[in-house]
Amino acid sequence: MKSQQAMRILFVTLFVIISIPFTSPVQAQSSVWKENRTVTYTGGNKNISVLWADLKDDKIRIDAVLARGKIGATDALSTIVQSASNSDGTAVGGINGTFFNAYADMQPSGTLMLDGEVLHMANTGSVLAISGDNTVSVDPLFVKIVGGTNGQWDWPYSWYSWNINHYYSDSAATMIFTPEYAGPRPSHDFTSIEVDKGVVIKKSTGSFNIPVDGFLVLTKDVNVSKVFEIGKTADYKTEYYVNNYTTTGHAGVSLDYDNIRTVIGAGPTLVKNGKLKADAGAEGFTEGKITSSAATRSLIGITADNRLGMTVVSGVTVKQLGEIALSLGMVEAMNLDGGGSSGLYYNGSYMTTPGRLLSNAVVIKILNESPMTILLNNKPLFFDTEPYVNKSYNRTLVPLRGITEALGASVGWNAATSSITITRSDTKLELKVGSASVLVNGKSEMMDVPVLLKDSRTYVPLRFITQYFGGDVKWIQESKTVELTINDTTQWIEQAKQYEAANQYEEAEQKYKAILEMDANNIFAAKRLAVIYASLSPDKINAIKYYEKVYELDPKDAANVASLAWAYYDNMQLEKAIDMFLIYNEMVPSSGVGYYGAAVCYSHYQKNDINSAVKYYQLALKKALAPAQIDFAMKYITKHE
């Protein structure tokens, strides 16, 4: 009886075992797992190990992680992965990332975007882009750096840079360095421009001091260095285009990267839209070890059902690696750095051990809770630590620096009072960690939640933003989304420019006026209003009002000085016009326009000072003038001599 019962138990047990699908490499019901698989490609068959992450799980986060948190540093892959763990979640695996100069200065040679901010760029190859909602694509990305000063982004206030956090000895280079830079700092003779909290604080030669709350610009281009003035504002932004891999870099076709959180660049693209590509030469690669040779290679890609896979394969060409990506079901895939850099790490041990320390890695992190999305004026915000709901206070808390900088506010430290200072337009706040008290323009007020510290980051209640900077906040429970609507001059300027482009000048006028009500020192809005009133209304009195406003904000703007002079002339304010024309002559001594304008004023019937008019026309003819101006001046002189 017992033997029959034992046989039945054995039979049932065997049946259960046989009936279970073979999933030994897979951790059932987990969003991250490893799989051993045999793949077929043109070179035969290979047994490979793949690390998978199901991006349909919103607790999965894919990050580009820097060695020791710095550009130009190196560390073990295992250490890089583990460094991404914090109170928000646990990093469980990762693969090596961009190419880097492993035999010299350790500088990367790929594009790196962390938490929506570009920290390095390379406009060859491809990038893997990951959005805030875990959408993945492989793109031919071209990044353009656009610099601005004094709140303006167009000439003569604009400037450019070759790269961010990459040192070049080439005398033609202009470079930006942020506090994340840990690369080479050789002695040099570049002009060094230090920008702290958005303001130019120092210009010198040979310095490599990077402000903690700003950036450093190195350049020998006088046209770049001259736009930076001590005490004036300076900033830069990045624009994203489809890379056409030509000398021009792109043909003006933009890529919408507003919702992109993470970018890691290498290449070439292996698979795009489910089709094999793997054309290294077409993406600007020239080295045989990438274009044609077989080697150990790393790949990363995404399947149609949003599973991200990463693996290391030995002894294959780039094209064969693309074939393997296709065999894994990937519809988008990219080659990463290879050779001694190739490494794959999971759950505390190496699946493939790299042969060197690495510059950066693509890391899989499992968050403790589903993340919330924060939209500022419909644009997603990304932080290096997660916003969270503090259960003690039942309030949503956000990283202070991240949220305030997104608003265009400056954040600083007042050592005398041991307090954090935040300044935006005409509002200045002072706060202390652990305290709910806040000074608003010197007046004490109370928040319902104190300023808290988490993961060495300062957190404030979300409603803090609207409470002191105005606007609205809305919580959408279904998607765990916070919608912040805040008056934002940058966004309003873009709207006003669109009105102008559509010839809707009344709408543009009202928008620019609203900007000046919020920020009385917004020079761009004042300048555009002057142009609208001078050329498009026309309203000479208001034109003068705003040209004078621009002159007050920036007396060195030569173009505005000339415009103000002609506006005075048109309004019969001849003495003021003459003064401004002579000021323009001092500002642009190579141009004859200043003297020419003064001569026109003296020749006006209200003054009829012929001798002065002839004098200034003669002086103007010694300088650069337009043909029509030369002709007019010579006829006047001939008539009155």
ABEGO torsion letter per residue (X at the ends): XAAAAAAAAAAAAAAAAAABBBAAABBBGBABBBBBBBBBBAAEBBBBBBBBBBAABAABBBBBBBBGGBBGBBBBAAAAAAAABBAAEBBABEBBBBBBBAABAGBBABBBBBGGBBABBBABEBBBBBBAAGBBBBBBBBBBBBBBBGGBABOAABBBBABBGBBBABAABBBBBBAABABBBBBBABBBBBBBGGBBABBBBGBABBBAABBBBBBABAAAAAABBBGBBBBBBBBBBBBAGBAAGBAGBBBBAAABABBBBBOBBABBGGBBBGBAAAAGBABAAAAABBBBBBBBBBBAAGBBBBBBBBGBBAAAAAAAAAAAGBABBBBBBBEAABBBBBGGBBABBBABBBABBBBBBBBABBBBBBBBGGBBBBBABBBBBBAAAGBBBBBAAAAAAAAGBBBBBBAAAGBBBBBBEABBBBBBBGBABBBBGGBBBBBABBBBBBGGBBBBBAAAAAAAAEEBBBBBAAAGBBBBBBBBAAAAAAAAAAAAAAGBAAAAAAAAAAAAAABAABAAAAAAAAAAAAAAOBBAAAAAAAAAAAAAABAABAAAAAAAAAAAAAAGBAAAAAAAAAAAAAABAABAAAAAAAAAAAABAAAGBAAAAAAAAAAAAABBBBAAAAAAAAAAAAAAX
